[in-house]
Amino acid sequence: MGMTTKQFNGYLRLVLSSVQEAIKEEDAEKKQRLLEQIAENLQSAIVK
């Protein structure tokens, strides 16, 4: 069963929040870890 529009919008808000946090991060290593975590989370959402 898929997500409702409201659930999907909530999921996008979480992803956007994570991306914005990574953009604001000044430490290059931490920024890289945040981006890798976002990519892993997106990949796991696709696989399920």
KOLGU-4560 file (N, C-alpha, C; in nm, 3 decimals, padded with zeros to 5 digits):
<recs>
<n_xx: 00.084 n_yy: -00.118 n_zz: 00.000 ca_xx: 00.000 ca_yy: 00.000 ca_zz: 00.000 c_xx: 00.088 c_yy: 00.125 c_zz: 00.000 mol: A seq: 1 type: MET>
<n_xx: 00.052 n_yy: 00.223 n_zz: -00.079 ca_xx: 00.131 ca_yy: 00.345 ca_zz: -00.090 c_xx: 00.097 c_yy: 00.447 c_zz: 00.018 mol: A seq: 2 type: GLY>
<n_xx: 00.163 n_yy: 00.559 n_zz: 00.009 ca_xx: 00.140 ca_yy: 00.669 ca_zz: 00.103 c_xx: 00.027 c_yy: 00.756 c_zz: 00.052 mol: A seq: 3 type: MET>
<n_xx: -00.039 n_yy: 00.819 n_zz: 00.147 ca_xx: -00.135 ca_yy: 00.921 ca_zz: 00.110 c_xx: -00.056 c_yy: 01.047 c_zz: 00.072 mol: A seq: 4 type: THR>
<n_xx: -00.123 n_yy: 01.140 n_zz: 00.011 ca_xx: -00.057 ca_yy: 01.266 ca_zz: -00.025 c_xx: -00.004 c_yy: 01.335 c_zz: 00.100 mol: A seq: 5 type: THR>
<n_xx: -00.080 n_yy: 01.333 n_zz: 00.206 ca_xx: -00.038 ca_yy: 01.398 ca_zz: 00.331 c_xx: 00.087 c_yy: 01.330 c_zz: 00.388 mol: A seq: 6 type: LYS>
<n_xx: 00.091 n_yy: 01.198 n_zz: 00.385 ca_xx: 00.208 ca_yy: 01.124 ca_zz: 00.434 c_xx: 00.330 c_yy: 01.153 c_zz: 00.347 mol: A seq: 7 type: GLN>
<n_xx: 00.310 n_yy: 01.154 n_zz: 00.216 ca_xx: 00.421 ca_yy: 01.181 ca_zz: 00.124 c_xx: 00.476 c_yy: 01.322 c_zz: 00.146 mol: A seq: 8 type: PHE>
<n_xx: 00.388 n_yy: 01.418 n_zz: 00.163 ca_xx: 00.432 ca_yy: 01.556 ca_zz: 00.188 c_xx: 00.512 c_yy: 01.564 c_zz: 00.318 mol: A seq: 9 type: ASN>
<n_xx: 00.469 n_yy: 01.490 n_zz: 00.419 ca_xx: 00.543 ca_yy: 01.486 ca_zz: 00.545 c_xx: 00.682 c_yy: 01.426 c_zz: 00.526 mol: A seq: 10 type: GLY>
<n_xx: 00.689 n_yy: 01.319 n_zz: 00.446 ca_xx: 00.817 ca_yy: 01.256 ca_zz: 00.416 c_xx: 00.909 c_yy: 01.354 c_zz: 00.343 mol: A seq: 11 type: TYR>
<n_xx: 00.854 n_yy: 01.426 n_zz: 00.246 ca_xx: 00.935 ca_yy: 01.525 ca_zz: 00.174 c_xx: 00.985 c_yy: 01.635 c_zz: 00.266 mol: A seq: 12 type: LEU>
<n_xx: 00.903 n_yy: 01.675 n_zz: 00.363 ca_xx: 00.945 ca_yy: 01.777 ca_zz: 00.458 c_xx: 01.066 c_yy: 01.728 c_zz: 00.539 mol: A seq: 13 type: ARG>
<n_xx: 01.064 n_yy: 01.601 n_zz: 00.578 ca_xx: 01.176 ca_yy: 01.544 ca_zz: 00.653 c_xx: 01.303 c_yy: 01.540 c_zz: 00.567 mol: A seq: 14 type: LEU>
<n_xx: 01.288 n_yy: 01.500 n_zz: 00.442 ca_xx: 01.403 ca_yy: 01.495 ca_zz: 00.351 c_xx: 01.458 c_yy: 01.636 c_zz: 00.330 mol: A seq: 15 type: VAL>
<n_xx: 01.371 n_yy: 01.730 n_zz: 00.304 ca_xx: 01.413 ca_yy: 01.868 ca_zz: 00.281 c_xx: 01.484 c_yy: 01.924 c_zz: 00.404 mol: A seq: 16 type: LEU>
<n_xx: 01.433 n_yy: 01.895 n_zz: 00.522 ca_xx: 01.496 ca_yy: 01.941 ca_zz: 00.645 c_xx: 01.637 c_yy: 01.885 c_zz: 00.658 mol: A seq: 17 type: SER>
<n_xx: 01.655 n_yy: 01.758 n_zz: 00.624 ca_xx: 01.787 ca_yy: 01.696 ca_zz: 00.630 c_xx: 01.883 c_yy: 01.759 c_zz: 00.529 mol: A seq: 18 type: SER>
<n_xx: 01.834 n_yy: 01.785 n_zz: 00.410 ca_xx: 01.917 ca_yy: 01.847 ca_zz: 00.306 c_xx: 01.957 c_yy: 01.989 c_zz: 00.350 mol: A seq: 19 type: VAL>
<n_xx: 01.863 n_yy: 02.064 n_zz: 00.404 ca_xx: 01.894 ca_yy: 02.200 ca_zz: 00.449 c_xx: 01.997 c_yy: 02.200 c_zz: 00.561 mol: A seq: 20 type: GLN>
<n_xx: 01.986 n_yy: 02.101 n_zz: 00.650 ca_xx: 02.084 ca_yy: 02.088 ca_zz: 00.758 c_xx: 02.223 c_yy: 02.062 c_zz: 00.701 mol: A seq: 21 type: GLU>
<n_xx: 02.232 n_yy: 01.976 n_zz: 00.601 ca_xx: 02.361 ca_yy: 01.946 ca_zz: 00.538 c_xx: 02.417 c_yy: 02.068 c_zz: 00.467 mol: A seq: 22 type: ALA>
<n_xx: 02.332 n_yy: 02.144 n_zz: 00.402 ca_xx: 02.377 ca_yy: 02.265 ca_zz: 00.331 c_xx: 02.437 c_yy: 02.365 c_zz: 00.430 mol: A seq: 23 type: ILE>
<n_xx: 02.376 n_yy: 02.379 n_zz: 00.547 ca_xx: 02.423 ca_yy: 02.476 ca_zz: 00.647 c_xx: 02.551 c_yy: 02.432 c_zz: 00.718 mol: A seq: 24 type: LYS>
<n_xx: 02.578 n_yy: 02.301 n_zz: 00.717 ca_xx: 02.695 ca_yy: 02.250 ca_zz: 00.788 c_xx: 02.825 c_yy: 02.302 c_zz: 00.726 mol: A seq: 25 type: GLU>
<n_xx: 02.911 n_yy: 02.358 n_zz: 00.811 ca_xx: 03.036 ca_yy: 02.415 ca_zz: 00.763 c_xx: 03.150 c_yy: 02.314 c_zz: 00.762 mol: A seq: 26 type: GLU>
<n_xx: 03.147 n_yy: 02.219 n_zz: 00.853 ca_xx: 03.251 ca_yy: 02.116 ca_zz: 00.861 c_xx: 03.234 c_yy: 02.018 c_zz: 00.744 mol: A seq: 27 type: ASP>
<n_xx: 03.336 n_yy: 02.009 n_zz: 00.660 ca_xx: 03.327 ca_yy: 01.929 ca_zz: 00.538 c_xx: 03.303 c_yy: 01.781 c_zz: 00.566 mol: A seq: 28 type: ALA>
<n_xx: 03.368 n_yy: 01.728 n_zz: 00.669 ca_xx: 03.351 ca_yy: 01.586 ca_zz: 00.701 c_xx: 03.210 c_yy: 01.557 c_zz: 00.751 mol: A seq: 29 type: GLU>
<n_xx: 03.160 n_yy: 01.644 n_zz: 00.837 ca_xx: 03.025 ca_yy: 01.625 ca_zz: 00.889 c_xx: 02.922 c_yy: 01.642 c_zz: 00.777 mol: A seq: 30 type: LYS>
<n_xx: 02.946 n_yy: 01.739 n_zz: 00.688 ca_xx: 02.856 ca_yy: 01.759 ca_zz: 00.573 c_xx: 02.851 c_yy: 01.633 c_zz: 00.488 mol: A seq: 31 type: LYS>
<n_xx: 02.968 n_yy: 01.574 n_zz: 00.464 ca_xx: 02.975 ca_yy: 01.451 ca_zz: 00.384 c_xx: 02.897 c_yy: 01.338 c_zz: 00.452 mol: A seq: 32 type: GLN>
<n_xx: 02.913 n_yy: 01.323 n_zz: 00.583 ca_xx: 02.840 ca_yy: 01.219 ca_zz: 00.657 c_xx: 02.690 c_yy: 01.242 c_zz: 00.648 mol: A seq: 33 type: ARG>
<n_xx: 02.646 n_yy: 01.367 n_zz: 00.662 ca_xx: 02.504 ca_yy: 01.398 ca_zz: 00.654 c_xx: 02.448 c_yy: 01.364 c_zz: 00.516 mol: A seq: 34 type: LEU>
<n_xx: 02.522 n_yy: 01.400 n_zz: 00.411 ca_xx: 02.477 ca_yy: 01.371 ca_zz: 00.275 c_xx: 02.472 c_yy: 01.220 c_zz: 00.249 mol: A seq: 35 type: LEU>
<n_xx: 02.571 n_yy: 01.148 n_zz: 00.301 ca_xx: 02.571 ca_yy: 01.002 ca_zz: 00.285 c_xx: 02.452 c_yy: 00.940 c_zz: 00.357 mol: A seq: 36 type: GLU>
<n_xx: 02.421 n_yy: 00.992 n_zz: 00.474 ca_xx: 02.306 ca_yy: 00.942 ca_zz: 00.551 c_xx: 02.176 c_yy: 00.969 c_zz: 00.475 mol: A seq: 37 type: GLN>
<n_xx: 02.163 n_yy: 01.087 n_zz: 00.418 ca_xx: 02.043 ca_yy: 01.120 ca_zz: 00.339 c_xx: 02.031 c_yy: 01.023 c_zz: 00.222 mol: A seq: 38 type: ILE>
<n_xx: 02.142 n_yy: 01.000 n_zz: 00.152 ca_xx: 02.140 ca_yy: 00.910 ca_zz: 00.037 c_xx: 02.102 c_yy: 00.767 c_zz: 00.079 mol: A seq: 39 type: ALA>
<n_xx: 02.155 n_yy: 00.721 n_zz: 00.190 ca_xx: 02.121 ca_yy: 00.588 ca_zz: 00.240 c_xx: 01.972 c_yy: 00.579 c_zz: 00.276 mol: A seq: 40 type: GLU>
<n_xx: 01.920 n_yy: 00.681 n_zz: 00.340 ca_xx: 01.779 ca_yy: 00.682 ca_zz: 00.377 c_xx: 01.689 c_yy: 00.682 c_zz: 00.253 mol: A seq: 41 type: ASN>
<n_xx: 01.725 n_yy: 00.759 n_zz: 00.153 ca_xx: 01.646 ca_yy: 00.761 ca_zz: 00.030 c_xx: 01.653 c_yy: 00.626 c_zz: -00.041 mol: A seq: 42 type: LEU>
<n_xx: 01.774 n_yy: 00.568 n_zz: -00.044 ca_xx: 01.790 ca_yy: 00.438 ca_zz: -00.109 c_xx: 01.707 c_yy: 00.331 c_zz: -00.038 mol: A seq: 43 type: GLN>
<n_xx: 01.706 n_yy: 00.333 n_zz: 00.094 ca_xx: 01.629 ca_yy: 00.232 ca_zz: 00.168 c_xx: 01.479 c_yy: 00.251 c_zz: 00.146 mol: A seq: 44 type: SER>
<n_xx: 01.436 n_yy: 00.375 n_zz: 00.126 ca_xx: 01.294 ca_yy: 00.401 ca_zz: 00.099 c_xx: 01.254 c_yy: 00.347 c_zz: -00.038 mol: A seq: 45 type: ALA>
<n_xx: 01.346 n_yy: 00.350 n_zz: -00.132 ca_xx: 01.318 ca_yy: 00.300 ca_zz: -00.268 c_xx: 01.310 c_yy: 00.148 c_zz: -00.267 mol: A seq: 46 type: ILE>
<n_xx: 01.398 n_yy: 00.083 n_zz: -00.193 ca_xx: 01.407 ca_yy: -00.063 ca_zz: -00.191 c_xx: 01.284 c_yy: -00.127 c_zz: -00.127 mol: A seq: 47 type: VAL>
<n_xx: 01.226 n_yy: -00.061 n_zz: -00.030 ca_xx: 01.113 ca_yy: -00.120 ca_zz: 00.044 c_xx: 00.993 c_yy: -00.130 c_zz: -00.039 mol: A seq: 48 type: LYS>
</recs>
